[in-house]
Amino acid sequence: MTEPLSSIADLRKSYERAELDEHASQPNPLDQFGQWLQEAIDAQVPEPNAMTLATVDADLRPSTRVVLIKGLDERGIVWYTNYDSRKGQALAGNPHAALQFHWVELERVVRIEGRVEKVSAQESDAYYASRPLDSRIGAWASPQSQVIAGRATLVANAAKYGALYLLNPPRPPHWGGYRLLPERWEFWQGRKSRLHDRLRYRLEGQNWLRERLAP
């Protein structure tokens, strides 16, 4: 940069859309999350299913990337990816991760921490079969996170696997789902004067303890 971005320090926003009271929130964090996710969908915020995934590799170096939630139930939160990717390798060595949703228009953030495991082969097969054909071929064509010579490599790979599998590509053995099993949830609602609402749900035994955190 030729000039300093001096205006960054002056960027401010007053958060005044809503509030989050511990006595009015859901006692179960899954129910609270489901409510907020549905409100984000109903509000038509851009990609309400996008979440940031944070992992830590064997050298204790953190990394983040955006993935899409594809499943949600009492067991946890599911997404799908290439097992050989950088995130897959990190999770193989350290199966603990964090997720974050940021719905800017609603002035809300949700953070989830927990242990990660692969979903069953049956679940991965079912989701893979539901994807558009181009996406199924793409899972074969992309050696995710590896260095490639250029985009032509991807195009050539897609053509090769498209010709090989036609309309019925099987699920690649290196591709499938992960499920984060939540141990902590945090719900953040922006408030005026930076006195934001923060509620944390912490798993104690089989029960969720709900706590207010200072902003």
Contacts in CASP RR format, 6 or more apart in sequence:
PFRMAT RR
TARGET T0000
AUTHOR 0000-0000-0000
METHOD contacts of the structure
MODEL  1
MTEPLSSIADLRKSYERAELDEHASQPNPLDQFGQWLQEAIDAQVPEPNA
MTLATVDADLRPSTRVVLIKGLDERGIVWYTNYDSRKGQALAGNPHAALQ
FHWVELERVVRIEGRVEKVSAQESDAYYASRPLDSRIGAWASPQSQVIAG
RATLVANAAKYGALYLLNPPRPPHWGGYRLLPERWEFWQGRKSRLHDRLR
YRLEGQNWLRERLAP
14 192 0 8 1.000
15 107 0 8 1.000
15 189 0 8 1.000
15 190 0 8 1.000
15 191 0 8 1.000
15 192 0 8 1.000
15 196 0 8 1.000
16 191 0 8 1.000
16 192 0 8 1.000
17 106 0 8 1.000
17 107 0 8 1.000
17 190 0 8 1.000
18 106 0 8 1.000
18 107 0 8 1.000
18 108 0 8 1.000
18 189 0 8 1.000
18 190 0 8 1.000
19 189 0 8 1.000
19 191 0 8 1.000
19 197 0 8 1.000
20 187 0 8 1.000
20 188 0 8 1.000
20 189 0 8 1.000
20 197 0 8 1.000
20 199 0 8 1.000
21 197 0 8 1.000
22 199 0 8 1.000
22 210 0 8 1.000
22 211 0 8 1.000
22 212 0 8 1.000
25 32 0 8 1.000
25 187 0 8 1.000
25 199 0 8 1.000
25 210 0 8 1.000
26 32 0 8 1.000
26 35 0 8 1.000
27 208 0 8 1.000
27 210 0 8 1.000
28 208 0 8 1.000
29 182 0 8 1.000
29 185 0 8 1.000
29 187 0 8 1.000
29 201 0 8 1.000
29 208 0 8 1.000
30 72 0 8 1.000
30 73 0 8 1.000
30 74 0 8 1.000
30 76 0 8 1.000
30 182 0 8 1.000
32 185 0 8 1.000
32 187 0 8 1.000
32 199 0 8 1.000
32 201 0 8 1.000
33 72 0 8 1.000
33 110 0 8 1.000
33 112 0 8 1.000
33 185 0 8 1.000
33 187 0 8 1.000
34 72 0 8 1.000
36 103 0 8 1.000
36 106 0 8 1.000
36 108 0 8 1.000
36 110 0 8 1.000
36 187 0 8 1.000
37 48 0 8 1.000
37 49 0 8 1.000
37 72 0 8 1.000
37 101 0 8 1.000
39 106 0 8 1.000
40 48 0 8 1.000
40 101 0 8 1.000
40 103 0 8 1.000
40 106 0 8 1.000
40 108 0 8 1.000
41 48 0 8 1.000
43 103 0 8 1.000
43 105 0 8 1.000
43 106 0 8 1.000
45 103 0 8 1.000
45 104 0 8 1.000
45 105 0 8 1.000
45 106 0 8 1.000
47 68 0 8 1.000
48 101 0 8 1.000
48 103 0 8 1.000
49 68 0 8 1.000
49 69 0 8 1.000
49 70 0 8 1.000
50 66 0 8 1.000
50 67 0 8 1.000
50 68 0 8 1.000
50 101 0 8 1.000
51 66 0 8 1.000
51 67 0 8 1.000
51 68 0 8 1.000
51 69 0 8 1.000
51 77 0 8 1.000
51 79 0 8 1.000
51 99 0 8 1.000
51 100 0 8 1.000
51 101 0 8 1.000
52 64 0 8 1.000
52 65 0 8 1.000
52 66 0 8 1.000
52 99 0 8 1.000
52 100 0 8 1.000
52 101 0 8 1.000
52 102 0 8 1.000
53 64 0 8 1.000
53 65 0 8 1.000
53 66 0 8 1.000
53 67 0 8 1.000
53 79 0 8 1.000
53 87 0 8 1.000
53 97 0 8 1.000
53 98 0 8 1.000
53 99 0 8 1.000
54 62 0 8 1.000
54 63 0 8 1.000
54 64 0 8 1.000
54 97 0 8 1.000
54 98 0 8 1.000
54 99 0 8 1.000
54 100 0 8 1.000
55 62 0 8 1.000
55 63 0 8 1.000
55 64 0 8 1.000
55 87 0 8 1.000
55 88 0 8 1.000
55 90 0 8 1.000
55 91 0 8 1.000
55 94 0 8 1.000
55 97 0 8 1.000
56 62 0 8 1.000
56 63 0 8 1.000
56 90 0 8 1.000
56 94 0 8 1.000
56 96 0 8 1.000
57 63 0 8 1.000
57 86 0 8 1.000
57 89 0 8 1.000
57 90 0 8 1.000
57 93 0 8 1.000
57 94 0 8 1.000
58 90 0 8 1.000
58 93 0 8 1.000
58 94 0 8 1.000
63 86 0 8 1.000
63 87 0 8 1.000
63 90 0 8 1.000
65 87 0 8 1.000
67 79 0 8 1.000
67 81 0 8 1.000
68 79 0 8 1.000
69 77 0 8 1.000
69 78 0 8 1.000
69 79 0 8 1.000
70 78 0 8 1.000
70 79 0 8 1.000
70 80 0 8 1.000
70 127 0 8 1.000
70 177 0 8 1.000
71 77 0 8 1.000
71 78 0 8 1.000
71 79 0 8 1.000
72 78 0 8 1.000
75 179 0 8 1.000
75 181 0 8 1.000
76 179 0 8 1.000
76 180 0 8 1.000
76 181 0 8 1.000
76 182 0 8 1.000
77 99 0 8 1.000
77 112 0 8 1.000
77 179 0 8 1.000
77 180 0 8 1.000
77 182 0 8 1.000
78 119 0 8 1.000
78 123 0 8 1.000
78 177 0 8 1.000
78 178 0 8 1.000
78 179 0 8 1.000
79 177 0 8 1.000
79 178 0 8 1.000
80 124 0 8 1.000
80 127 0 8 1.000
80 128 0 8 1.000
80 175 0 8 1.000
80 176 0 8 1.000
80 177 0 8 1.000
80 178 0 8 1.000
81 87 0 8 1.000
81 88 0 8 1.000
81 144 0 8 1.000
81 175 0 8 1.000
81 176 0 8 1.000
81 177 0 8 1.000
81 178 0 8 1.000
82 88 0 8 1.000
82 139 0 8 1.000
82 142 0 8 1.000
82 144 0 8 1.000
82 145 0 8 1.000
82 174 0 8 1.000
82 175 0 8 1.000
82 176 0 8 1.000
83 92 0 8 1.000
83 118 0 8 1.000
83 174 0 8 1.000
83 175 0 8 1.000
83 176 0 8 1.000
84 143 0 8 1.000
84 144 0 8 1.000
84 145 0 8 1.000
84 174 0 8 1.000
85 144 0 8 1.000
85 145 0 8 1.000
86 144 0 8 1.000
86 145 0 8 1.000
87 145 0 8 1.000
88 178 0 8 1.000
89 145 0 8 1.000
91 97 0 8 1.000
91 116 0 8 1.000
91 178 0 8 1.000
95 115 0 8 1.000
95 116 0 8 1.000
95 117 0 8 1.000
96 113 0 8 1.000
96 114 0 8 1.000
96 115 0 8 1.000
96 116 0 8 1.000
97 113 0 8 1.000
97 114 0 8 1.000
97 116 0 8 1.000
97 180 0 8 1.000
98 111 0 8 1.000
98 112 0 8 1.000
98 113 0 8 1.000
98 114 0 8 1.000
99 111 0 8 1.000
99 112 0 8 1.000
99 113 0 8 1.000
99 180 0 8 1.000
100 109 0 8 1.000
100 110 0 8 1.000
100 111 0 8 1.000
100 112 0 8 1.000
101 108 0 8 1.000
101 109 0 8 1.000
101 110 0 8 1.000
102 108 0 8 1.000
102 109 0 8 1.000
103 109 0 8 1.000
107 189 0 8 1.000
107 190 0 8 1.000
108 187 0 8 1.000
108 188 0 8 1.000
108 189 0 8 1.000
108 190 0 8 1.000
109 186 0 8 1.000
109 187 0 8 1.000
109 188 0 8 1.000
110 185 0 8 1.000
110 186 0 8 1.000
110 187 0 8 1.000
110 188 0 8 1.000
111 184 0 8 1.000
111 185 0 8 1.000
111 186 0 8 1.000
111 188 0 8 1.000
112 180 0 8 1.000
112 182 0 8 1.000
112 184 0 8 1.000
112 185 0 8 1.000
112 186 0 8 1.000
113 182 0 8 1.000
113 183 0 8 1.000
113 184 0 8 1.000
114 180 0 8 1.000
114 181 0 8 1.000
114 182 0 8 1.000
114 183 0 8 1.000
114 184 0 8 1.000
115 180 0 8 1.000
115 181 0 8 1.000
115 183 0 8 1.000
116 178 0 8 1.000
116 179 0 8 1.000
116 180 0 8 1.000
116 181 0 8 1.000
117 178 0 8 1.000
117 179 0 8 1.000
117 181 0 8 1.000
118 124 0 8 1.000
118 176 0 8 1.000
118 177 0 8 1.000
118 178 0 8 1.000
118 179 0 8 1.000
119 176 0 8 1.000
119 177 0 8 1.000
119 178 0 8 1.000
119 179 0 8 1.000
123 177 0 8 1.000
124 171 0 8 1.000
124 175 0 8 1.000
124 176 0 8 1.000
124 177 0 8 1.000
125 171 0 8 1.000
127 176 0 8 1.000
127 177 0 8 1.000
128 136 0 8 1.000
128 139 0 8 1.000
128 171 0 8 1.000
128 175 0 8 1.000
128 176 0 8 1.000
129 171 0 8 1.000
133 167 0 8 1.000
133 169 0 8 1.000
134 158 0 8 1.000
136 169 0 8 1.000
136 171 0 8 1.000
137 158 0 8 1.000
137 161 0 8 1.000
137 162 0 8 1.000
137 165 0 8 1.000
137 169 0 8 1.000
138 157 0 8 1.000
138 158 0 8 1.000
138 161 0 8 1.000
139 169 0 8 1.000
139 171 0 8 1.000
139 172 0 8 1.000
139 175 0 8 1.000
140 157 0 8 1.000
140 158 0 8 1.000
140 161 0 8 1.000
140 165 0 8 1.000
140 169 0 8 1.000
140 172 0 8 1.000
141 154 0 8 1.000
141 157 0 8 1.000
141 158 0 8 1.000
141 160 0 8 1.000
141 161 0 8 1.000
142 154 0 8 1.000
142 157 0 8 1.000
148 154 0 8 1.000
161 169 0 8 1.000
162 169 0 8 1.000
182 203 0 8 1.000
183 202 0 8 1.000
183 203 0 8 1.000
184 200 0 8 1.000
184 201 0 8 1.000
184 202 0 8 1.000
184 203 0 8 1.000
185 200 0 8 1.000
185 201 0 8 1.000
186 198 0 8 1.000
186 199 0 8 1.000
186 200 0 8 1.000
186 201 0 8 1.000
186 213 0 8 1.000
187 197 0 8 1.000
187 198 0 8 1.000
187 199 0 8 1.000
187 200 0 8 1.000
187 201 0 8 1.000
188 196 0 8 1.000
188 197 0 8 1.000
188 198 0 8 1.000
189 196 0 8 1.000
189 197 0 8 1.000
189 198 0 8 1.000
190 196 0 8 1.000
190 197 0 8 1.000
191 197 0 8 1.000
191 215 0 8 1.000
194 215 0 8 1.000
195 215 0 8 1.000
196 215 0 8 1.000
197 212 0 8 1.000
197 215 0 8 1.000
198 212 0 8 1.000
198 213 0 8 1.000
198 214 0 8 1.000
198 215 0 8 1.000
199 210 0 8 1.000
199 211 0 8 1.000
199 212 0 8 1.000
199 213 0 8 1.000
200 210 0 8 1.000
200 211 0 8 1.000
200 212 0 8 1.000
200 213 0 8 1.000
201 208 0 8 1.000
201 209 0 8 1.000
201 210 0 8 1.000
201 211 0 8 1.000
202 208 0 8 1.000
202 209 0 8 1.000
202 211 0 8 1.000
203 209 0 8 1.000
END
